[in-house]
Amino acid sequence: MHWQTTRFRIALTRPLVMGIVNITPDSFSDGGAHASAAAAIAHCERLLREGADLLDLGGESTRPGSRPVSAEDELARVLPVLDAALTLGCPVSVDTSKAEVMAAVLARGADIVNDINALQAPGALDEVAAHPSCGVCLMHMRGTPESMQLRPQYEDVIDEVAAFLREREAALAACGVAPDRIVVDPGIGFGKSVAHNIELLRRQHELLALGRPLLVGWSRKSTLGAITGREVGQREVASVAAGLAAVQAGARIVRVHDVAATVDALKVWQAAGLARG
């Protein structure tokens, strides 16, 4: 299985690690430590040295309760870092839901659009469909970052997440986007309770029936804090454990903050021959 992107046809023969680069002053996980372009570029380089396979750049916080920023502000944060990251020899994703931002980063050469809103914003689907080869990650989210954690409810979280992602895949297919350009993300922590997130992990293998590679992001999420009692800065071990569990359940890409620890854990997992048959 492969993931076709702008510059790379990414082999998914082993689990890949996507390193998170938050270019925001209000990130829940790092408190804006990489908000300047210089700091974010240095962080990109460090994540690659630690073994990241892909980089995911984000110029707008999507933590629970966060408020949106303008496309202009988002681009001012992202574009200088994107230009530098594109010289580092790895696939570069941009985490955005705005069509204007997608248009600008794809014109600059971004490999992947990673959209928590699954291309539902006006014009977003058109921007991706108009590009000849960019990759896209479609994520499930109920509500918006401002409202998503206000008593989320599901009859069956797996069935409802799967139905949503299937519909978004179909929307892309109707626009002529090849299936090998698409991966899907169940959206851990995005409009889900602790119980919903645990159920998604427990039954994650059921999402493999969608026929697309799974990208999963457990890193430092509040559910891990609820399970362990640890504050966000103390969740490295829990994040690695959750990421490894997601890989064991079929995820092909894990989106993480703690790249070195995740890479080491995956090396042990692979050496033990524990890949699903």
C-alpha positions, 0 to 999 in steps of 0.5 A: 500500500502507498500514499501518493503525495505531491512529491513522494509516493510513500510506501506504507510497508512499515508504520510511519511517524509523522512529527508535529510542528505547532507554529502557534502561540497557544498549542496545548502541548508545547505552550508556543515553544515553536511559534517563531519561524526560526524555532519551528524550522529548528524543530523540523530539523530535530524531528528528522534527526530523531527519525520522523518520516513526515512533518506536519506543520500547523499554524492554527491551534485546534485544542478544545476551546480554541478560537479560529485565526484568519487565513492571513495570520495562519499563512504568515506563520506557516509559509516561512516554515513550509519553504524551509521544510520543503528543502529537508527531503521529507514529505511535508503536510500542512494541518489546515481547514481553510481553502485559502491556506490550502491553495497557498501551501499547495502552490508552494509545493506542500505534499499533503493537506491534513484537514481536521474538517475533512474538506467540508469548508467552502472551496476546500474540496475543490482545492484538493481535487484541482491538484494533480497529486497532493495527498490528503488526510480526512479526519472525523470531528464532531462540532468545532474546536470551540464546541467539540467537547461539550457533551459529545454523544454517539449511538455507536462511535465506530459506526458513526466515524466510519460512516462519516469517513466513507462519505468524505471518501466518496465526495473526493472520488466523485471529484476524481481524486484517486484513492491512493491519495487519501488516508483517514483519521478517526479524530481521537479527542475531537468531539469524543469523550474519554469513553469514546476515545477508548472505544475507538482504540479498542475497535480501531481494527474495524475501521480497516474495512474503509480500505484506506490507510489509517493515520492516528494521533494519540499524542499527549491527548487529554484522554491519556491524562484521564487514564494516567493522572498525568499532566500534558508534559508528563504523557510521553510514556502514555503517548508512546503506548497508545501509539503502539497500540494503534499501530498494532490495531492497524494504523499505518501512520502515527502523528506524534510530538515525541518522535524519538521515543516513538521511533524506538518503540516501533523498532522494538515492536518490529524486531519482535515480529508483532505486525498484524498478518 
